[in-house]
Amino acid sequence: MFVTLFENDSAQFSVMAMRMVQENDFFSLFKGQEEYLDKPHMHYWLAALSYKIFGIHDWAYRVPGILSTLLAAYSCYGLGRLLYNKHVGKLAALVFMTAQTIVLGAIDVRTDAVLTGFSILAIWQLTTYIEQRKLGAIILGAFAAGIAFSTKGQIALLVIGLPILCHLLYTKKWTAFLSWKVLVALFVFGITICPMLYAYYVQFDLHPEKVIRGRSNRSGIFFIFWEQSFERLSGEGIGKNSSDYFFFFHTFLWVFLPWTILGITAYWNRMKSFFKLRFSYHPKYEFLTLGGITLIFIIISFAQFKLPHYLNITIPLFAVLTASYLYDLYRFDKKRTTQMLMIGQYFILGVVFIASVLISFYVFKLDTIIAYLFLVVVLIIVGYYTMKQEGRYLRLITISVCSSVLLNAVLNVHFYPNLLKYQGGSSMAEIIKQRGIPVDDIYKIGTDHTWSIDFYNQYPVQITTPEKLKSKNDVWVYASDEEVSQLKNDGFNWDEEISVDQFRITRLQGKFLNPNTRNKVTNKMHLLHLY
C-alpha cells in the first residue's frame, strides 16, 4: 500500500487519474500533453474515484487494484468450488494470492489488476450460469465482463470467452445460451460499457481533426471494438518490443513462483489425461482451465508487444488447475509424486533464501538493527513452519507459501525502499517538498516524461524551451545530465544545483544489482535554480 509508485506505468497511470480530478474532466484521457487512445477509461476512473474519497496519495491509487486482487482471489475460490469442491476453491485462492506476479501487481499497480479481478469474476459467474441456469449469475457475469472490457478492451473478452468456449465444447451444454436470459445479459453488458464508449465518443469521434499517432479521423468507438487488438498483435502504433514466440513460456517460470513446478506438473498431467480420454467428456474432469490457458498462451505469444504482466490474466486459471492437482495428490495419497515435488519446492525455497540473503547483504546491505531483527524474525517464522511436523501434502503447500512470504517480505521491507532511492523523480519531489520550492516554478526543456515527480508534486513539470527560459528569472529547471550540458552551452547560469541518482528501476540488470558496477549504469537528475 505505502511503497513509492514505480515508473513508468504505475506513476504514469496515477498522474493520468490525478489530472481527471484536478481538472474535473473525466471524459478525456491524456498521457502528458498527448491525447491517449490506447486503453479504455475504467482503471483511471476507479483511481480518480479513490482520489475523490481519500485524497491524492500513492496508497489511494493502489486501493482499486488491491480490492480487485482480493475480488480475483474470492472468484478463484468460487470457480474452484464450482468445478471441484470448496477445498480446491480455498487452495486456489491461496495459490493465486501468493503467486509472485500477483503480489508484484498489487505493488506496481497497472490496468491488469482490475482486468484480472473482473475477468475471473465473469468466468466464474458465466460458468455458474451454464451449470445452474441462474439469472443472477449471468447478469453479474455480464456486468463483470463489461467492467473488464472497459478496463483494457478486447483482450478482456478474449480471456473470458476462450475458457467459457472450452467449457461449452467439453460439456456440450450449448442450450444454456438458447434462453431469453442471454438477451438480458447482453443488455447489461451494453449498459456497463456505455460510459466508456461515450467518453471515447466525446474525446475522439466528435473531433475528427485530432491527429493521433500520425492519423486524423480516429474513432474511439471503432478503435476499441476493432483496431486495438490488431495494433497490439502487430505492434503498429505502440511499437514492437519482442518477436520471441516463447517469451511468455520462459517468463512464466518466474511469474508463477513459488508454484511454477507444481503448475507445470499439473498442466502436463491434465493434458496427458485428456489425450488418454481422446478429449471425450468425463464428469470428474473440466476443460475450462486447461483449454483457456492453452488458447490464451498461443494467442498472446503472437503479439509483437509483450510484457511479463500480460500473463496475470492467466494466473487465476493456473491457480484453479494447480489446486485441483494438489487436491488429487492428497485424495489419492500419491506419496511418491508428493515426495518428488517436495524436493522441487525445497529447491525453490533454497533459491529464495539465497536471493534474500544476497539482497540483504550484497545488493543493498542492511544498515540498521531493526532491519536485522526483522530479517531474523522472518527467518525464524519461515524456518518454524518449514520444519513443522505435518503430512507431506500440507508441507508441500506450507513450503510454497513460506517461499512467497520470505521473498516478498524482504522485497517490500528492504529491497524496494532502497531501489526507489534510484528513482530520480520521486527522490527529487521529496527534496522539493522539504525545501518548500514552489512546484509551479519548475520547468523542463526535454520531452521525456517525468511521471513520479509530477505525481508527488501533484503538479506536472512544465515543458518549455531554452529560448523561453531566457526571459524567466528565479525559476527551477529539472534536467538530465545531457540537458545540463545543453544549458551550459546555451550560456545559462545557476546559483544552486540539487542532484539525485536516476535509474529505470523497472528494468533491472545485473550491472545495477552489483554494487561494484552500479555507478556505471546510474545517471543523475538535477534541479537547477536559474537566477
C-alpha positions as a printed NumPy array, in Angstrom:
array([[  0.   ,   0.   ,   0.   ],
       [  2.657,   2.512,   1.011],
       [  5.577,   1.794,  -1.33 ],
       [  6.501,   4.727,  -3.594],
       [  4.948,   4.429,  -7.056],
       [  7.149,   2.881,  -9.752],
       [  7.903,   4.476, -13.086],
       [  6.746,   4.095, -15.747],
       [  3.253,   2.608, -15.735],
       [  2.116,   2.989, -12.11 ],
       [  3.32 ,   6.565, -11.851],
       [  2.024,   7.379, -15.353],
       [ -1.472,   5.989, -14.7  ],
       [ -1.648,   7.718, -11.325],
       [ -0.848,  11.07 , -12.981],
       [ -3.472,  10.462, -15.675],
       [ -6.116,   9.825, -12.997],
       [ -4.855,  12.819, -10.978],
       [ -5.381,  15.104, -13.987],
       [ -9.016,  13.951, -14.183],
       [ -9.613,  15.017, -10.587],
       [ -7.661,  18.273, -10.733],
       [ -9.254,  19.453, -13.988],
       [-12.649,  17.888, -13.24 ],
       [-12.581,  16.27 , -16.694],
       [-13.447,  12.573, -16.546],
       [-14.206,  12.033, -20.235],
       [-10.736,  12.79 , -21.613],
       [ -7.609,  10.7  , -21.248],
       [ -4.22 ,  12.381, -21.619],
       [ -0.713,  10.961, -21.423],
       [  1.135,  14.116, -20.509],
       [  0.088,  16.603, -23.177],
       [ -0.874,  13.905, -25.686],
       [ -4.38 ,  12.513, -26.261],
       [ -4.431,   8.883, -25.032],
       [ -6.241,   6.307, -27.154],
       [ -4.52 ,   3.029, -26.2  ],
       [ -6.596,   1.86 , -23.224],
       [-10.171,   2.484, -22.043],
       [-11.095,   4.575, -19.014],
       [-12.177,   2.254, -16.197],
       [ -8.838,   1.897, -14.393],
       [ -8.367,   5.67 , -14.37 ],
       [-11.952,   6.28 , -13.256],
       [-11.534,   3.915, -10.315],
       [ -8.256,   5.585,  -9.305],
       [ -9.884,   9.017,  -9.648],
       [-12.809,   7.874,  -7.501],
       [-10.342,   6.707,  -4.862],
       [ -8.634,  10.123,  -5.006],
       [-12.013,  11.796,  -4.536],
       [-12.667,   9.702,  -1.425],
       [ -9.208,   9.556,   0.179],
       [ -7.262,  12.381,  -1.434],
       [ -4.388,  12.19 ,  -3.923],
       [ -1.956,   9.703,  -2.36 ],
       [  0.034,   6.781,  -3.739],
       [ -1.811,   4.368,  -1.445],
       [ -5.156,   5.748,  -2.64 ],
       [ -4.126,   4.961,  -6.222],
       [ -3.495,   1.347,  -5.188],
       [ -6.85 ,   0.823,  -3.413],
       [ -8.891,  -0.204,  -6.514],
       [ -6.133,  -2.55 ,  -7.688],
       [ -5.819,  -4.249,  -4.314],
       [ -9.597,  -4.603,  -3.96 ],
       [ -9.693,  -6.1  ,  -7.468],
       [ -6.963,  -8.557,  -6.478],
       [ -9.   ,  -9.644,  -3.447],
       [-12.043,  -9.977,  -5.715],
       [ -9.987, -12.199,  -8.021],
       [ -8.921, -14.382,  -5.08 ],
       [-12.529, -14.834,  -3.982],
       [-13.516, -15.618,  -7.572],
       [-10.776, -18.256,  -7.724],
       [-12.366, -19.788,  -4.637],
       [-15.795, -19.641,  -6.256],
       [-14.645, -21.164,  -9.548],
       [-12.627, -23.887,  -7.801],
       [-15.611, -24.751,  -5.611],
       [-17.931, -24.828,  -8.629],
       [-15.706, -27.027, -10.797],
       [-14.41 , -29.241,  -7.961],
       [-15.168, -28.601,  -4.276],
       [-14.642, -25.991,  -1.57 ],
       [-11.215, -27.39 ,  -0.608],
       [ -9.917, -26.861,  -4.141],
       [-11.507, -23.397,  -4.09 ],
       [ -9.731, -22.362,  -0.893],
       [ -6.418, -23.681,  -2.148],
       [ -6.891, -21.912,  -5.496],
       [ -7.341, -18.592,  -3.679],
       [ -4.154, -19.253,  -1.68 ],
       [ -2.156, -20.177,  -4.788],
       [ -3.395, -17.047,  -6.578],
       [ -2.6  , -14.663,  -3.712],
       [  0.947, -15.995,  -3.275],
       [  1.902, -16.102,  -6.98 ],
       [  4.771, -13.668,  -7.457],
       [  3.284, -11.692, -10.325],
       [  0.048, -11.109,  -8.379],
       [  1.918,  -9.814,  -5.313],
       [  4.003,  -7.584,  -7.565],
       [  0.864,  -6.486,  -9.412],
       [ -0.621,  -5.214,  -6.142],
       [  2.512,  -3.072,  -5.607],
       [  3.247,  -1.939,  -9.17 ],
       [ -0.445,  -1.441,  -9.964],
       [ -1.381,  -1.341, -13.634],
       [ -4.608,  -1.974, -15.528],
       [ -4.073,  -5.734, -15.195],
       [ -5.174,  -5.837, -11.551],
       [ -8.685,  -4.607, -12.389],
       [ -8.743,  -6.659, -15.607],
       [ -7.79 ,  -9.865, -13.761],
       [-10.281,  -9.347, -10.939],
       [-13.307,  -8.748, -13.133],
       [-12.309, -11.271, -15.824],
       [-12.167, -14.2  , -13.402],
       [-15.373, -12.972, -11.723],
       [-17.035, -13.061, -15.16 ],
       [-15.677, -16.548, -15.9  ],
       [-16.902, -17.837, -12.537],
       [-20.376, -16.348, -12.86 ],
       [-20.898, -17.317, -16.505],
       [-19.801, -20.877, -15.712],
       [-22.233, -20.853, -12.793],
       [-24.985, -19.864, -15.227],
       [-24.066, -22.685, -17.615],
       [-24.201, -25.222, -14.785],
       [-27.15 , -23.865, -12.781],
       [-29.03 , -21.529, -15.207],
       [-29.33 , -18.765, -12.594],
       [-30.388, -15.358, -13.929],
       [-28.375, -13.547, -11.247],
       [-25.198, -15.355, -12.296],
       [-25.381, -14.37 , -15.971],
       [-26.263, -10.768, -15.065],
       [-23.28 , -10.498, -12.702],
       [-21.07 , -12.219, -15.286],
       [-22.148,  -9.746, -17.97 ],
       [-21.535,  -6.788, -15.649],
       [-18.05 ,  -8.087, -14.743],
       [-17.263,  -8.641, -18.442],
       [-18.347,  -5.053, -19.132],
       [-16.032,  -3.675, -16.44 ],
       [-13.156,  -5.821, -17.754],
       [-13.812,  -4.629, -21.337],
       [-13.939,  -1.025, -20.107],
       [-10.544,  -1.568, -18.468],
       [ -8.427,  -2.986, -21.283],
       [-10.607,  -3.584, -24.301],
       [-10.897,  -6.69 , -26.477],
       [ -8.342,  -8.759, -24.567],
       [-10.912,  -8.953, -21.748],
       [-13.496, -10.613, -23.993],
       [-10.788, -12.956, -25.232],
       [ -9.673, -14.146, -21.798],
       [-13.285, -14.517, -20.65 ],
       [-14.653, -16.044, -23.839],
       [-11.98 , -18.671, -24.526],
       [-12.3  , -20.539, -21.18 ],
       [-16.12 , -20.374, -21.431],
       [-15.938, -21.702, -25.007],
       [-13.682, -24.561, -23.874],
       [-16.162, -25.414, -21.113],
       [-19.056, -25.471, -23.578],
       [-17.121, -27.563, -26.098],
       [-16.274, -30.109, -23.425],
       [-19.622, -30.303, -21.61 ],
       [-21.779, -29.663, -24.729],
       [-24.188, -27.546, -22.689],
       [-24.897, -25.187, -25.581],
       [-28.585, -24.942, -24.705],
       [-27.635, -22.684, -21.783],
       [-27.344, -19.842, -24.298],
       [-30.635, -20.578, -26.064],
       [-32.506, -18.537, -23.487],
       [-34.02 , -15.091, -23.004],
       [-31.59 , -14.662, -20.114],
       [-28.782, -14.203, -22.647],
       [-30.576, -11.134, -24.052],
       [-30.79 ,  -9.704, -20.545],
       [-27.042, -10.318, -20.113],
       [-26.243,  -8.603, -23.432],
       [-28.314,  -5.619, -22.333],
       [-26.445,  -5.445, -19.001],
       [-23.096,  -5.707, -20.809],
       [-24.109,  -2.91 , -23.192],
       [-25.233,  -0.629, -20.369],
       [-21.978,  -1.317, -18.461],
       [-19.71 ,  -0.294, -21.346],
       [-21.795,   2.761, -22.33 ],
       [-19.887,   5.264, -20.116],
       [-16.581,   4.185, -21.645],
       [-17.954,   4.343, -25.198],
       [-19.447,   7.781, -24.552],
       [-16.116,   9.056, -23.221],
       [-14.347,   7.795, -26.349],
       [-17.049,   9.396, -28.49 ],
       [-16.701,  12.784, -26.774],
       [-12.903,  12.826, -26.909],
       [-12.301,  11.416, -30.39 ],
       [-15.385,  10.816, -32.566],
       [-16.627,  14.386, -32.103],
       [-13.184,  15.702, -33.074],
       [-12.044,  14.126, -36.361],
       [ -9.47 ,  16.91 , -36.705],
       [ -7.375,  15.447, -33.861],
       [ -4.207,  13.705, -35.037],
       [ -3.429,  10.571, -33.018],
       [ -0.187,   8.756, -33.833],
       [  0.031,  10.486, -37.201],
       [ -3.586,   9.909, -38.236],
       [ -6.671,  12.078, -38.135],
       [-10.323,  10.957, -38.199],
       [ -9.723,   8.493, -35.372],
       [-12.915,   6.992, -33.992],
       [-12.535,   5.929, -30.384],
       [-15.507,   3.558, -30.627],
       [-14.165,   1.91 , -33.81 ],
       [-10.724,   1.668, -32.178],
       [-11.911,  -0.151, -29.058],
       [-14.15 ,  -2.553, -30.974],
       [-11.783,  -3.323, -33.838],
       [ -8.385,  -1.666, -34.134],
       [ -6.979,  -2.112, -30.617],
       [ -6.201,  -5.832, -30.672],
       [ -4.735,  -5.709, -34.171],
       [ -2.4  ,  -2.911, -33.089],
       [ -1.316,  -4.992, -30.087],
       [ -0.72 ,  -8.089, -32.193],
       [  1.125,  -6.251, -34.965],
       [  2.917,  -3.698, -32.789],
       [  1.581,  -0.918, -35.017],
       [  1.233,   2.38 , -33.182],
       [  2.564,   1.211, -29.813],
       [  5.742,  -0.3  , -31.262],
       [  7.381,  -3.72 , -31.08 ],
       [  9.487,  -4.986, -28.2  ],
       [  9.656,  -8.761, -28.759],
       [  9.167, -11.183, -31.634],
       [ 10.117, -14.107, -29.364],
       [  7.196, -16.523, -29.592],
       [  8.404, -18.286, -26.448],
       [  8.604, -15.082, -24.373],
       [  5.645, -15.994, -22.142],
       [  6.804, -19.577, -21.707],
       [ 10.096, -18.65 , -20.051],
       [  8.512, -15.63 , -18.327],
       [  6.033, -17.997, -16.684],
       [  8.939, -19.64 , -14.831],
       [  9.207, -16.633, -12.503],
       [  5.744, -15.033, -12.586],
       [  4.104, -18.138, -11.045],
       [  6.747, -18.636,  -8.342],
       [  6.686, -20.415,  -5.922],
       [  4.137, -22.651,  -7.681],
       [  5.926, -22.935, -11.049],
       [  6.955, -26.597, -10.786],
       [  3.553, -27.569,  -9.416],
       [  1.738, -25.552, -12.097],
       [  3.716, -27.104, -14.958],
       [  3.261, -30.596, -13.479],
       [ -0.48 , -30.004, -13.083],
       [ -0.77 , -28.811, -16.693],
       [  1.244, -31.749, -18.042],
       [ -0.698, -34.366, -16.073],
       [ -4.072, -32.918, -17.035],
       [ -3.061, -32.762, -20.696],
       [ -1.965, -36.409, -20.587],
       [ -5.305, -37.382, -19.059],
       [ -7.24 , -35.648, -21.832],
       [ -5.169, -37.284, -24.539],
       [ -5.825, -40.687, -22.96 ],
       [ -9.543, -39.903, -22.972],
       [ -9.243, -38.517, -26.524],
       [-10.906, -35.378, -25.147],
       [-14.196, -37.209, -24.631],
       [-16.349, -35.947, -21.773],
       [-15.713, -37.341, -18.294],
       [-17.603, -35.864, -15.322],
       [-14.58 , -35.79 , -12.99 ],
       [-12.606, -33.515, -15.343],
       [-13.064, -29.94 , -16.535],
       [-11.534, -28.406, -19.654],
       [-12.162, -24.762, -18.788],
       [ -8.796, -24.075, -17.148],
       [ -6.559, -26.225, -19.355],
       [ -8.167, -25.133, -22.615],
       [ -8.346, -21.488, -21.568],
       [ -4.674, -21.387, -20.559],
       [ -3.563, -23.096, -23.791],
       [ -5.522, -20.843, -26.163],
       [ -4.644, -17.616, -24.331],
       [ -0.94 , -18.538, -24.326],
       [ -0.983, -19.263, -28.054],
       [ -2.738, -16.018, -28.977],
       [ -0.731, -13.613, -26.797],
       [  2.521, -15.264, -27.913],
       [  1.92 , -13.898, -31.427],
       [  1.713, -10.301, -30.166],
       [  4.686,  -8.169, -31.218],
       [  4.489,  -6.142, -28.   ],
       [  4.922,  -8.278, -24.887],
       [  5.348,  -7.556, -21.183],
       [  5.514, -10.051, -18.279],
       [  2.364,  -8.738, -16.565],
       [  0.277,  -9.771, -19.596],
       [  0.356, -13.239, -18.002],
       [ -1.547, -12.043, -14.922],
       [ -4.862, -12.794, -16.616],
       [ -3.932, -16.498, -16.825],
       [ -2.919, -16.852, -13.168],
       [ -6.479, -17.463, -11.821],
       [ -6.864, -20.353, -14.273],
       [ -3.448, -21.726, -13.331],
       [ -4.379, -21.368,  -9.637],
       [ -7.529, -23.479, -10.021],
       [ -5.747, -26.076, -12.163],
       [ -2.813, -26.331,  -9.727],
       [ -5.131, -26.501,  -6.711],
       [ -7.122, -29.358,  -8.269],
       [ -3.894, -31.27 ,  -8.912],
       [ -2.673, -30.719,  -5.345],
       [ -6.004, -31.944,  -4.01 ],
       [ -5.692, -35.098,  -6.143],
       [ -2.286, -35.752,  -4.571],
       [ -3.973, -35.689,  -1.185],
       [ -7.141, -37.539,  -2.191],
       [ -5.335, -40.412,  -3.896],
       [ -2.43 , -40.379,  -1.413],
       [  0.272, -40.167,  -4.086],
       [  3.211, -40.346,  -1.714],
       [  5.989, -40.846,  -4.265],
       [  4.849, -37.976,  -6.505],
       [  4.353, -35.713,  -3.488],
       [  7.856, -36.542,  -2.234],
       [  9.412, -35.706,  -5.61 ],
       [  7.509, -32.424,  -5.812],
       [  8.606, -31.685,  -2.246],
       [ 12.224, -31.766,  -3.41 ],
       [ 11.366, -29.221,  -6.082],
       [  9.642, -26.926,  -3.58 ],
       [ 12.574, -27.17 ,  -1.154],
       [ 14.811, -26.209,  -4.073],
       [ 12.674, -23.116,  -4.767],
       [ 12.741, -22.236,  -1.048],
       [ 16.524, -22.597,  -1.125],
       [ 16.803, -20.289,  -4.137],
       [ 14.523, -17.749,  -2.43 ],
       [ 16.632, -17.95 ,   0.748],
       [ 19.859, -17.364,  -1.201],
       [ 18.231, -14.477,  -3.098],
       [ 17.016, -12.95 ,   0.179],
       [ 20.499, -13.164,   1.699],
       [ 22.102, -11.624,  -1.4  ],
       [ 19.543,  -8.796,  -1.429],
       [ 20.091,  -8.148,   2.286],
       [ 23.892,  -8.385,   2.458],
       [ 25.159,  -7.698,  -1.074],
       [ 22.766,  -5.846,  -3.393],
       [ 21.618,  -3.41 ,  -0.68 ],
       [ 23.268,  -4.004,   2.679],
       [ 21.154,  -3.907,   5.826],
       [ 22.177,  -0.835,   7.774],
       [ 20.012,  -0.785,  10.92 ],
       [ 19.46 ,  -3.029,  13.93 ],
       [ 15.702,  -3.019,  13.231],
       [ 16.31 ,  -4.363,   9.723],
       [ 18.472,  -7.181,  11.071],
       [ 15.861,  -8.027,  13.706],
       [ 13.108,  -8.081,  11.088],
       [ 15.086, -10.458,   8.87 ],
       [ 15.832, -12.76 ,  11.818],
       [ 12.154, -12.817,  12.848],
       [ 11.028, -13.654,   9.296],
       [ 13.627, -16.42 ,   9.011],
       [ 12.55 , -17.889,  12.346],
       [  8.885, -17.893,  11.316],
       [  9.657, -19.434,   7.921],
       [ 12.028, -21.952,   9.489],
       [  9.414, -22.989,  12.056],
       [  6.686, -23.644,   9.5  ],
       [  9.135, -25.304,   7.115],
       [ 10.318, -27.777,   9.759],
       [  6.932, -28.238,  11.426],
       [  5.841, -31.872,  11.573],
       [  2.824, -32.353,   9.328],
       [  1.668, -34.538,   6.461],
       [  3.521, -34.447,   3.135],
       [  0.579, -32.83 ,   1.37 ],
       [  0.289, -29.998,   3.886],
       [  4.034, -29.484,   3.98 ],
       [  4.12 , -29.169,   0.193],
       [  1.718, -26.239,   0.481],
       [  3.417, -24.771,   3.563],
       [  6.876, -24.735,   1.956],
       [  5.489, -22.982,  -1.113],
       [  3.71 , -20.295,   0.895],
       [  6.812, -19.77 ,   3.062],
       [  8.854, -19.112,  -0.093],
       [  6.41 , -16.399,  -1.156],
       [  6.257, -14.846,   2.315],
       [ 10.043, -14.762,   2.719],
       [ 10.756, -13.309,  -0.713],
       [  8.086, -10.614,  -0.597],
       [  8.823,  -9.638,   2.991],
       [ 12.429,  -8.932,   2.009],
       [ 11.377,  -7.173,  -1.212],
       [  8.795,  -4.937,   0.455],
       [ 10.64 ,  -4.012,   3.612],
       [ 14.214,  -3.825,   2.314],
       [ 14.676,  -4.097,  -1.452],
       [ 12.017,  -1.71 ,  -2.805],
       [ 12.727,   1.151,  -0.354],
       [ 16.425,   1.024,  -1.303],
       [ 15.718,   0.546,  -5.013],
       [ 13.405,   3.567,  -5.073],
       [ 16.249,   5.797,  -3.899],
       [ 17.417,   5.489,  -7.515],
       [ 14.13 ,   6.773,  -8.957],
       [ 15.085,  10.377,  -9.549],
       [ 11.609,  11.881,  -9.835],
       [ 10.208,  10.689,  -6.505],
       [ 13.504,  11.429,  -4.721],
       [ 13.548,  14.958,  -6.118],
       [  9.895,  15.532,  -5.228],
       [ 10.711,  14.718,  -1.602],
       [ 13.502,  17.322,  -1.601],
       [ 11.199,  19.865,  -3.255],
       [  8.629,  19.325,  -0.509],
       [ 11.257,  19.624,   2.261],
       [ 12.686,  22.816,   0.759],
       [  9.281,  24.341,   0.076],
       [ 10.147,  25.005,  -3.576],
       [  7.051,  26.263,  -5.495],
       [  6.032,  23.439,  -7.835],
       [  4.613,  25.887, -10.388],
       [  8.088,  27.392, -10.824],
       [  9.652,  24.123, -12.051],
       [ 10.285,  23.623, -15.779],
       [ 11.941,  21.125, -18.103],
       [ 13.367,  21.601, -21.596],
       [ 13.156,  17.978, -22.731],
       [ 10.117,  15.994, -23.819],
       [ 10.864,  12.964, -21.61 ],
       [  8.018,  12.157, -19.239],
       [  8.532,  12.881, -15.533],
       [  5.708,  10.844, -14.012],
       [  6.896,  10.34 , -10.454],
       [  7.919,  13.949,  -9.803],
       [  4.643,  15.07 , -11.42 ],
       [  2.607,  12.862,  -9.102],
       [  4.412,  13.6  ,  -5.855],
       [  4.468,  17.334,  -6.626],
       [  0.785,  16.983,  -7.589],
       [  1.654,  19.385, -10.381],
       [  3.189,  18.477, -13.773],
       [  6.627,  19.864, -14.541],
       [  6.06 ,  22.498, -17.235],
       [  7.648,  21.99 , -20.658],
       [  9.493,  24.947, -22.145],
       [ 12.413,  25.744, -24.473],
       [ 15.831,  27.289, -23.799],
       [ 14.699,  30.393, -25.714],
       [ 11.685,  30.909, -23.459],
       [ 13.758,  30.198, -20.335],
       [ 15.966,  33.201, -21.067],
       [ 13.075,  35.523, -20.231],
       [ 12.422,  33.868, -16.844],
       [ 14.073,  34.636, -13.542],
       [ 14.028,  32.861, -10.177],
       [ 12.797,  29.556, -11.642],
       [ 13.941,  25.947, -11.379],
       [ 14.783,  23.555, -14.202],
       [ 14.525,  19.764, -13.827],
       [ 17.142,  18.303, -16.167],
       [ 19.14 ,  15.203, -17.053],
       [ 22.92 ,  15.118, -17.422],
       [ 22.646,  15.804, -21.169],
       [ 20.215,  18.685, -20.659],
       [ 22.505,  20.282, -18.059],
       [ 25.296,  20.272, -20.65 ],
       [ 22.938,  21.836, -23.176],
       [ 22.018,  24.628, -20.756],
       [ 25.708,  25.301, -20.075],
       [ 26.422,  25.538, -23.807],
       [ 23.478,  27.937, -24.194],
       [ 25.01 ,  30.282, -21.629],
       [ 22.663,  29.714, -18.695],
       [ 23.881,  30.318, -15.142],
       [ 22.506,  28.943, -11.897],
       [ 23.357,  29.5  ,  -8.28 ],
       [ 22.089,  26.205,  -6.886],
       [ 22.096,  22.623,  -8.148],
       [ 20.376,  19.683,  -6.448],
       [ 21.241,  16.218,  -7.802],
       [ 19.735,  12.768,  -7.224],
       [ 20.503,   9.306,  -8.619],
       [ 18.424,   8.066, -11.542],
       [ 17.86 ,   4.548, -12.915],
       [ 14.934,   2.925, -14.745],
       [ 14.063,   0.71 , -11.767],
       [ 11.517,  -1.471, -13.575],
       [ 14.253,  -2.631, -15.951],
       [ 16.728,  -4.184, -13.571],
       [ 20.002,  -5.534, -14.86 ],
       [ 22.999,  -7.324, -13.404],
       [ 25.293,  -4.294, -13.504],
       [ 22.835,  -2.339, -11.367],
       [ 22.293,  -5.137,  -8.847],
       [ 26.071,  -5.468,  -8.484],
       [ 27.083,  -2.605,  -6.14 ],
       [ 30.584,  -2.594,  -7.682],
       [ 29.267,  -1.698, -11.152],
       [ 26.097,   0.206, -10.2  ],
       [ 27.62 ,   3.623, -10.819],
       [ 28.342,   2.644, -14.437],
       [ 24.613,   2.372, -15.267],
       [ 23.269,   5.029, -12.911],
       [ 22.674,   8.571, -14.104],
       [ 21.745,  11.794, -12.328],
       [ 18.753,  14.11 , -12.41 ],
       [ 19.305,  17.743, -11.456],
       [ 17.221,  20.653, -10.229],
       [ 18.854,  23.943, -11.201],
       [ 17.92 ,  27.352,  -9.81 ],
       [ 18.223,  29.994, -12.518],
       [ 18.661,  33.498, -11.158]])
